[in-house]
């Protein structure tokens, strides 16, 4: 099983794989050979935006490596983290509704991603029945933001977040026991609806209790189990 540091995930782990397959633009074959010029994965540095809220929607995006945050920017300019985006996730599916992107999506780690232009989908959609089914399946998976619960104690919320990240990484073929949180403590606090000081104390308590081992952003799950009410 590949770990977080081995490179982009294989196409088979990606939410967009069936849509790409029907369009004939799978980014890479299993052999690694590029199937079509221009379909190679792209990169995004830390702090850069994949797209901004209000921009005209032009593409779907598939995360191949790294982590991003989906943020809602208030009128005062303050960012509220509403979701964490992991390898295998498809982004920009709101384009099928309002034709504009609903949120800002920002890289919190160096990101590798694939881009699927909506213009290509429009061309294929009219004549490919299987593509329609693939899009319906994609939208059913992506219609709800993957946000950990904000109810319960802060300890329960942090546990839910870490287990959610672990599960999603494992589903994408990565190591779900040892991984980078990616987000700052402030971003985690925003996502979980609490204060940064509370998040920091909780993570340190979990470290001392040997539920996890924490080294900066790197987390190793030890005895961590789902929190009970």
C-alpha positions, -999 to +999 in steps of 0.1 A: +000+000+000+015+034-010+021+059+018+015+097+018+049+104+005+050+081-025+033+104-050-001+110-066-028+083-061-037+059-089-066+069-110-087+039-098-089+056-064-103+089-077-140+099-076-137+112-112-123+080-126-155+068-143-163+103-158-127+105-172-129+070-185-161+077-204-145+109-218-114+090-229-090+112-209-078+091-180-048+110-169-025+080-167-028+043-175-017+019-148+016+017-167+021+054-161+019+062-198+000+095-205-031+087-225-036+121-241-015+152-244-026+179-220-041+155-195-011+153-173-016+162-136-009+197-125+005+212-093-006+238-068+016+253-041+006+258-005-017+288-001-027+290-037-064+288-047-077+261-070-107+283-076-126+312-059-162+316-049-182+335-075-159+326-104-175+312-135-173+274-133-152+260-162-138+226-149-141+198-125-110+189-104-096+157-090-072+157-061-043+133-067-020+143-039-019+167-009-047+184+010-069+214+004-094+233+025-128+245+013-135+279+029-165+302+031-152+338+031-175+362+050-182+398+041-156+409+066-130+387+048-127+362+076-123+326+064-144+298+079-132+263+070-162+241+059-145+210+046-112+192+041-103+179+006-082+147+003-067+126-025-094+110-045-119+138-039-137+156-068-141+194-065-162+219-084-193+198-088-215+228-078-208+239-114-237+218-125-261+240-106-254+277-105-225+276-130-203+294-105-180+280-078-196+282-044-165+283-022-128+292-022-106+260-023-071+266-010-040+242-009-028+236+027-001+211+013+015+210-021-012+196-043-012+175-075-046+176-093-063+168-126-085+191-145-116+181-165-130+209-186-168+212-185-167+220-223-155+184-229-183+170-207-209+190-227-196+175-259-196+140-246-228+142-225-251+145-255-240+112-270-227+090-242-252+073-220-226+058-197-211+093-190-245+104-178-246+076-153-210+083-142-219+120-136-250+111-116-229+088-094-203+115-090-229+141-080-245+118-055-211+113-037-201+149-039-234+168-031-227+169+006-196+185+021-175+159+040-175+177+073-168+160+106-195+164+133-193+196+153-214+182+182-201+166+213-170+175+233-140+189+216-122+156+222-150+138+203-148+163+174-110+160+171-112+122+173-140+122+146-118+144+123-087+123+127-106+090+121-123+106+091-090+116+076-076+082+083-105+064+066-104+086+036-067+082+031-070+044+034-097+044+008-074+062-015-046+037-010-025+057+015-013+049+050-043+057+073-023+052+105+004+078+099-003+110+080+000+148+080-028+168+094-021+195+068-042+222+085-030+246+112-045+244+146-065+276+137-079+259+106-089+228+126-106+250+152-125+268+124-136+235+110-147+221+143-164+253+156-142+259+186-111+279+197-075+273+187-064+270+224-089+243+230-078+223+200-042+226+209-048+214+245-070+185+233-044+173+208-016+175+235-038+155+259-044+129+233-006+127+228+000+123+265-027+096+267-010+078+239-041+079+217-019+095+191+017+105+186+020+140+173+052+156+158+043+190+144+018+182+116+026+145+115+001+123+133+004+086+141-027+068+154-019+046+184-049+036+205-073+061+190-108+047+187-142+063+178-154+086+206-186+077+225-212+101+238 
